């Protein structure tokens, strides 16, 4: 999605590229170092517009990358749901949802300016009427927390899940240690209520990082339109390789059996001259556990080696155990690991 597609529908029209860049930098500072100024951001059409222009254009490829991690049949099921965008802001994830083919949506957002901005975008880009209140449920619902659970906290998030009678819950949150701890609390409470976790965990049970200082996150490596890339460079914001905390939950359905030949990459460690070194999460008879994997490079052709080197945290790999070592398991990959 190009900046030029969005600009006509903003609350504020920027007089120059320099004004836009300054506004993006101001927003970033408010979110990272001066959070006491967020209330001012919510009440300023200029800053709401800058937020919309910057994050909507980058959230579209981000959401596409997250959905690409899921099996095709599950993606189809989710895209047929009614989206409930919790803490929607100016509707950046709702717009990303419609851009990727989603149909019905409702945004839960308290800020008047945010709702006004979302209304303009939906009408201008998709000729859709913005909805901000839940109506009678006519289809399955996907509750999406797009960088909002970390603002409201797990308890408030669970309240929204109950209120909207969600069938699926998707978290797309910043990939930081603090946010992971909040997401972990949310995970524990949903599982205690009978929900299943579909992604990233490969089976039921407690998280092996629950009582550690470590955290689980994923990376998305995305590409943007030329004018979006220029804005990110001018604002000194890397929006290509982004760390995320992604979790997908399902309220009901068949309980998945745990497979012993798949693993989720948790950490891509520094490779050696002869091997790739990974930390992974995998399912076992005792539940989920962390393992250290070693892959010898000699098993790959040069092109395969380059492809394996591109795998990021969050990727799913199928493997065969070659040898148990002291402190690690040497493996061979089955054909074509998941590089999405």
N, C-alpha and C positions, 0 to 999 in steps of 0.2 A: 504494500500500500504506500503510495507516494505522498509526500507532504503536500504537494499541489492538489491532491484529491481531497485532503482534509481541510485545508486553509479556508475555503469559502464558508465553512460551517462552524467556525469558531466564534466564541463570544467576543473575542478581541482580535482585531486585525493588526498584526505586527507591522510597524513602519519600515523595519529593516531586518536583515539577517542578524545584525549585531544585537538588536533588541531581543530577538528570540533566543539567541545564545545566552545572553545575560540572564534572561528569565529562567531558562533551563538550569543554569548554574545556581540560581537563587533557590529553586525548588529542591535541587539535590542537597544543598546545604541545610535546608529546613528539615529534610527527612533524615539526614545523617548526623548533623551536629547541633542544630538549633530547633529541636522538636517543639519547643515552647511557642514557636512562630507558626505552627501548622494551622492554627485557627485563622490567622491572617491569610494564609494561602487559600483556605476554603472560601474566603469572602472576597477574593480579588479575581475579577474576570481575566485579567492578563495572565496570572499565574495558573489558573484553571486551564486556560487555553494552551499555555506552554506545556503543562503536564500532559494534556490530551494529545497534542501534536507529537510530542516526543515518545510517550509510552504506548499510545495506540499503534503507531507505526512499527514499534518493535515488539509489541505483544502478539501481533498476528503470527509472525514466524515462530515466536516462542510457544504459543498454544499449538501450532501445527506440529512442532517438534515433540511436544509432550504427547500428543495424541498418536504420533507415529510410533511411540514405544509400545503401544497396546496392540493386541491381536486385532485383525481386521473386523471380525464379527463383533468384538466389543466396541470398537470405534463406531460401527454402524448403529449399535444399540444406544450408545451415548448421544450420537447426533440426532437420533429420533426423539430424544427427551425434550421436555420443556426446561430451558435453562433458568435457574434462579441465581442471579449474580449477587452474592451477599457482600455488602459494602462496596457497591459497584463503582463509586466515584463518578467520573464522567462517562462511564460505560465502555472503558477500553477493552475489557475482556468480552463484554457482550457484543461489541462491534467485531472483535476477532472471531467470535462464535458465528456470527452471521456471515462474515467473510469466508469462513470455511464450510458453509452450507447449512448451518443450523437455522431453524425456522422460528419457533416460539421462544420468547424470553420475557423475563420480568426482572427488574433491577430493584434491589432493596438498598436505598440510599437516603440519608436524612438531609443532606445539604441541598438547599434550593438551587444554588448556582450549578452544582454538579448535575442535578436533574435537568436543569435547563440546557446545559451543554450536551448531555446525552440525548435529549429530545431532538435538538437540532441535527446531531449527527445521524441518528436513525432515520429521520425524515429525509434528510438531504442525500444520504448515501444509499439507503435501502428502501425508501418510501414506506417505512414501517412506523406505526404509532408506538411510542415508548410507553411501557407499562411499569408502574411503581408499586402496585399492590397485588397481592395474591388473590386469584379468583378460584372458583371451584376447580378441583383437579380433574383433568380429562385425559391425562397421559402420564407416563413416568416422568419423574423430575430429577434433574441433576443440580445439586447445590454446589456452586463453584465459589471457592474462596481464593480470589486472585490478589495476593498481597494484602489481604484484609484480616485473616485470622491473627496475625502477629500484632495487629492494632487493637483488636477487641478482646483477645484471649480465648482459651478453650471453652470456658463455661458459657460465655455469650454465644460462641459459635455453635455449641450443642443446642442452645435454645433456638437458633435459627433453623437448624436441621429438623428439630421437632415441629416447629411452627409451619414449615413449608412441606412437611410430610415427604421428605426426600427419599428417593430410591437409590441414588448414587451420591457420593460426596467426593469432590475433587479439590485437593489443595495444590495451589501453585504459589509457593511462598519463597522468600529469599533463602538462599542456601547458606545460612550461617548457623553457628553452634547454638546461639540463643533461640533462634526460630525453631530449630530442630527439637529443642527441649519442649517448647510449647506444642509443636506438632505431635510429639511423643505422648504428652498428656492427653491430647485430643484422641490419638490412636487408642490408648488404653481405655478411655471412657467409651468409645464407640464399640470396641471389641467386647467390653463387659456388657454392653447393651445388646449383644448378639449380632453385630455387624461383622462382615468379612473384609479383610484388606486384600485388595486385588493387585496393587502396585505400590511400592517396589518389592514387597515381601513375597517370597516364593512358597510360603506355607503359613499356617496359623502359629500362634504362640507369641511369647514375649520377645521384644527386640533384644538382641545380644549386646546392644550398646546402652541398654537401659540404666545400668549401674556403672557406666564408664564416663570419662570426660570427652570421649570421641563423639562424632556425629556423622550421620548418613546424609548424603546429598547427591544430586545428580548434576551433570553439566549438559547444557544444550549449546550446540555450535551452529549459529544461524547466520544467514546472509540477508541483507536489506537492500532496498532500492537505493540508487545512487545518491539522491538528495538526502535520504535518511542517513546514509553512511557519512556524508559530508557534515551533517549536523552533529552526529556522535563524535566525530573527530574534532570539530571546533569546540565542542563542550567538554572534550577530554573524558568521554564516557565510553567505556568498552561495552558495547551491546552485542558483540558477536559470541564470545564464549562466556556463558552466564551460569553461575552456580545457582541451583534451585533446590528447594525441598518440595518434592512432589509425592503425594499420597492419593490413592484412589480407593474408595470403600464402596461396598455393595451391601444393601440391607438384607437381601434374601437371595436365594439361589443355591445351586448345587455346590457343596463344599469341595474345593479343589484338592486333589491328591498331591502330596509333595513328591517332586521328582528328585532323584539323587544325582542326575547327570546334568543339571543346570545350575548356574551360579550368577549372581548379580555383582557387577564390579562396584566396590565401595571406594577403593583407593587404587589409582594407577601410580605405582612407585617408580623411582628412577630405574630405568633399564640398565642392564650391564652389557658388556660387549657380546655376551653369548646368550642372554636370556631377557625375557620380560618378567617383571615381578608385580603381582597384583595382590591386594587384599580383597576378598570376596565375602558375600553372605550367601549361605546355602541352607537348604533344608536337610534335616536328618531325623532319625527316629526319636531323638531327644528334643526336637524343635529346631529353631533357627540358630545358626552358629556362624562365627567368623572363621575364615581359613586363609592361609597364605598359599598362593599359587605361584608356581614357576613354570614358564614355557620356554623351552630351548628354541632358539632362533633357527637352528639347523633343520627343523621340521618344515620351514616355510620357504617358498620361492621368494625372490626379491619383491615382487608385487604383493604377495600375501603378507610379507613382513611389514611393508609400508601400510597396508590396510589394518593390520593388527595394532600398529603403533598409533593409529588414529582413534582407537577405542577410548571412550571416556567413562567416568563414573556414571553408573546408571545402566550401562549396556548389559545385555543378557548374553551369556555364552553357554554353549553346550560342550561338554568335555568328557574325556576318558582319563582315568587315573593311570599314569605310567609308573610312578614310583613314589613311595612315601620316604621323605627325607627328614632330617632333624629340623623341626620347626617349619616345614613347608611340604606341600604336595606338588610333585612334578606332574604336569598334565599334558595331554594332547588335545587340541581343539577338534571337534567334529566339524564337518564342512560348513563354511560360511557362518561365522559368528554374527550376531546382530550388531550392525554398525549404525543403526538409526538412532 
